[in-house]
Amino acid sequence: MQPGTLVKFGRVDLEVTAFGFGTAPIGNIFREIDEETSDGMLQASWDAGVRYFDTAPMYGHGLSELRTGHSLRWKNREDFVLSSKVGRILKPARKADIDYAPWTNAGRFSMHFDYSYDGTMRSFEDSLQRLNLESMDICFIHDVDRFTRGDEQPDVFRQAMDTCWAALEELRNQGVVKAIGVGVNEWEVCHDALKQRDFDCFLLAGRYTLLEQESLEEFLPLCEERGAAVVIGGGFNSGILATGAVEGAKYNYAPAPPEIMERVRKIEQVCADHGVPLAAAALQFVVAHPAIPSFVAGTRTVEQLERNLAWFSHPIPADFWAELKEMKLLREDAPVPT
């Protein structure tokens, strides 16, 4: 599959490219990226046929939305799909008063969680202003998971399913946004949300990968039944499926534990036997599932982006996937590329 291959977005009248551009890095997460590099990556992805771009107010305290809008503002609006998120309000503040961690030299806004009806509407409108675009195609409720909210999660989730949902449903009914969903780090939260409300889509970070397929048991089958699309971010499990089991490899934003390192080593051996780059297998595996139209990847340089694009279309023989399943390194019921 080529990065620019168009795939239907669940039940919605949208098509997205199988490879999506993730904009968290251009929000200066962990370290700074200059304007030239940010724009260069967005233009290089466009030249490669990528037409789906995902951003959020959180990414760089508004910086990611500003940069995304800057790079896309002269493109034909009908030629690309854009998603952003609600759940945080950005308020102007002095840089000296802002806690930026983990972002670096980000936007001059402080961030405040807000899942109220009015807060959702304001967040949506503010995003359009920062993007300098007249519309948003997909809008996700952001970070109502335990990973982000800890012990507050049940109450936060309940509010989001009521007031935040009501605002997004109204925007969808008005035709202001085409698809609404939830963007989190846990498939269980997505599953609960889909059981409660009529969502079109989800953005799931790192929970359906070569290393993790538990979402095949309940969540992804329900998505297929309901026609809900799932965009996967973090498909490298925050690093190890791109770097391999090297010293210091990251898994879920922390040093990979020994059992994960060992499992990745075994996958790498199968990769070596078949001449398949580990990262290519990680990228292509995700979009083989019928409920998953797009893999959203973030990069820090044009060179990283170009490697991801090459991996996405790297030839992989069918017996590679068969051997992974035979060795119990991949679930038997996991769909694989054909």
N, C-alpha and C positions, 0 to 999 in steps of 0.2 A: 504494500500500500504506500502511496506517495503522501507526503505531508499535506499537500493541497487537495487531497481527495475529499469531496463533499459527502457528508453523511447526514441523514435525516435526524433531527433533534427530537427523539421520542415522538410524542403525539402532536407536537407543536409545528406550526407552519414555518419552520426554520431549517436551514441546513448549516452545519458548521464544518470546518475543515478538521480532518482526523487529528492533525497536530495543531495545538493551540499555543499561543504565546502568553506565558505567565509573567506578570509584571511586578511581583514582589521584589526581585533584585534591583529593579530600577527605582524602587523606593529607598535604596541605600540600606538594605538589611545587612547588618554586621560590618560592612565597609562601603565606602563611597564609590559610586560610579559617576563619571562625568557626563555632561549633557551630550557630547559628541558620541560617546559609546552607547548611551541609552538610545538616542535617535538612530544610530547605525544599526543596532540590533533590530529595532522595529522595522526599519526599511529593508534590512536583509531578509527578515521573515516574510515581509510582503512580497519581495522579489522571488522568494521560494514558493509562493502560492498560498501562504498561511493567511487565513481570513477570519480567524477567531482570536479575540484578545480579551483576557480576563484581568480585572483590576479591583481595587477596593480602597475606601477611604483610609483604612488602617495602614496600608503599605506606604511607609514613609510619611505618615501624618499628612496625607494628601498629595505628596510629591509624585507618587506613581500615577495618579489620575491626571495631574497636570502634565506630566511628560507623555503619557499615552495620548491625551487629547492633542497635545502639540504635534505629535508625529502623525496623527491620523486626520487632522482637521481639514486638509485639502483633498483627502480621498473621497471618492463618491460614497456617500453614506449607505447606499443600497448594496455596496460591494463587500461589506464586512459585518461581522456579528460582534457585539460588545457586551460583556457582562461586568457588573460591579455589585456592590453589597450594601446592606443597611444593618444598623445595630450599634453604630458609633456616630456621635456628633463631633465635629471638629470645631473648636472655638479659637479665634485668633489669640495669640499669646506671645510674650517675649521669649526668645530662644533660651535665655538664661533660666527661665522658669519652667521649662518643659523637660519632662523625663522621657528621653528619646529611646532608651534601651528597648529592643535590640537594634534600632535604626540609627543611622549616622548622618549628621548634617541634613536633617529632613525638613519637612514643611513647618512653617511658623504657626502651628496649631496644636493645642492640647486636645487629647482624645477623651471622650466620655461615653460610656455605654448608655444606650437609650433605645429600648424596644417598644416604646409607647407608640400610639397611632400618630400623634403629632411629630414625634421624633423621627419616625420612619419616613413620613412625608418630607420633613426638612432634610433628612439625610439624602433622600433620592434627588431632591431639587438641587442641593449643594453639590452633589456629584456631577450633575449635568453642567453646572457652572464651571467646576474645575476642569471637566473634560472639554468644555467649549464645544459640546455637541448637543443636538436637539433631541436625542433619544437614546435610550438604553434598551437593548433587546432582552436581556436576561438579568434578573435581580435576585440575589441570594440573601437570606437572613444569615448573618455572619456570627460564628463562634458561640453558639448556644450549647456547647459540649462541656463535658467534665474536664477535658484537657485544659480548656481555657478558663472556665468559671469555677472549677473546684466544687466545694460544698454548696455553693449558690446555684449550681446548675439546675436542680429540679424547679426552683422558683423562676429562674430566668427563662427556662424552656417553656414553662406554663404561660408566662406573660407573652413570650414571642408567638406562641401558637394562638393567642387571643388577639392582642392589639396590633402587633406587627403584621400578623397574617391578615387582619382585617384591612389594613392600609394597602398591602400589596395586592390583595384580591380586588380592591377597588381600582387600583391602577391597571391591573390586568383587564378588568371589565371595561374600563374606559379605552383600552387599546393603547395606553401610554407605554406599557411594557408587554412583551409577548409571552414571557415565561417567568414564573416565580418559583423559588426553591430555597434550599438550606445549604449552607457551606460550612462544614465542620471537619473535625479530625476523627470522628468515630461513626462507623456504619450503624451502630445501634441507635444513635440519635436520629440519623436519617430514617431508619426504619420506623421509629416511634412517630416521627413527623408525618410520614406518608400514611400511617394508619389513622392519624387524627385529622389530617387536612388534605385538600385536593391539590397537592403540589405537582408541578410539571417536571421538576428537575432537582438535581443535587450536585454539589461540588464536594467530593470526598478526597481528603488528603491522606494518602499513604496507606489506606486500609484495603486496597485490592491491588496486589502486586505479586511478583514472582515468589515473595516470601509469605504473603498473607492472602488467604482466600476464604476466610470464615464467612464473609458476606454472601457467599454462594448459597448458604444454608437457608436464609430467610429473606434478606433484604433485596438482593438482585432478582430473585424470582418474582417478588412482589412488584418490583419496578417493571419487569417485562409484562406482567399481568395488567398493570395500570398504564403502561405507556410512558413511564417516567424516565427521562434521560439522566445518566450519571456521567459527569465529567470527573476525570481522575487527575488530581494534582499530587505532587510528592510521590510519583511512581517509582522513584529510586530509593524509597524509604529514607529520605533525607541524606543519601549519599552512597551507602554501601553497594547498591546495585549499579552504580556508575563507576566507583573506584575499585570494586572488588574487596576481598577480605584483607586489606592492607593494614598495617599498623596505624591506629588512630581512626579507622573507618567509623563513620557515623551511622547510627540506626535510630530513627525517631529522635533526632536532635541531640543524641548523647552517644558516648562511645559504645560500639556494638558489643553485646555480651558474648561470651564464648560460644554458646549454642548457635547464635546467629552467624558468627564468624565461620563455624564449622559447616553449617548448611550452605553458606555462600561458597565456600571452598569446593564443596561437592558439585554445586551448580556450575562453577567455573571450570571444573574438570570436564563436564559434559560439553560446555561451550568450546573448550580447547579441542576436544575430540572431533567436533563438527565444524570448526573454523567459524564460530559465531561469537561476536563481541557480546559480553555480558549485558552491556547497556542496550544493545539492539534488541536482545531478547526481552529485557525489562520493558522497553517502550512498546514493542509490538504485541506482547502478550496482553497488555491491558485492553487495547482497542479491539481485540478479537471477541470480546463479550458483546452480544447483541444489544444490551442496554447501555453500552458505553460508546458514545459517538466520538469522543475526543479525549486526548491526553494533553494536559496543559503543563508545559515545562518552562521553568525560569532559568535564565542563563546570565552570566556576568560579562561575557565578551562575545564579539561576533564569531570568534573562533569556536567557542563552546557551542553557540547556537548552530553553527554549520556542522559540527560533529553530531549534535543531536538529530539534525535533519538527515544526515547521511545514515545514521544508525536506524532511523525510522523506516528507511526503505532498503536496508541491507538484506540480501537474500538469506533465508533461513530454511533449511530442509525439514520436511515433515517428520523425519525420524529423530530429529533433535527433540521435538516436543514429546514424541512417543517414549524416548529414553528417560526424559525427566519424570514422566508418569510411571514408567516401569520401576524407577529407582525411588519412588515415593517422594520425589522432590517437588511434585506438582499434583494437585488433586485430580483424581480421575475424571471428575465431572467439570473440570475447568475448560471452557472453550479455548481453542488455540487457533492461530492463523492458518489459513489454508492457502 
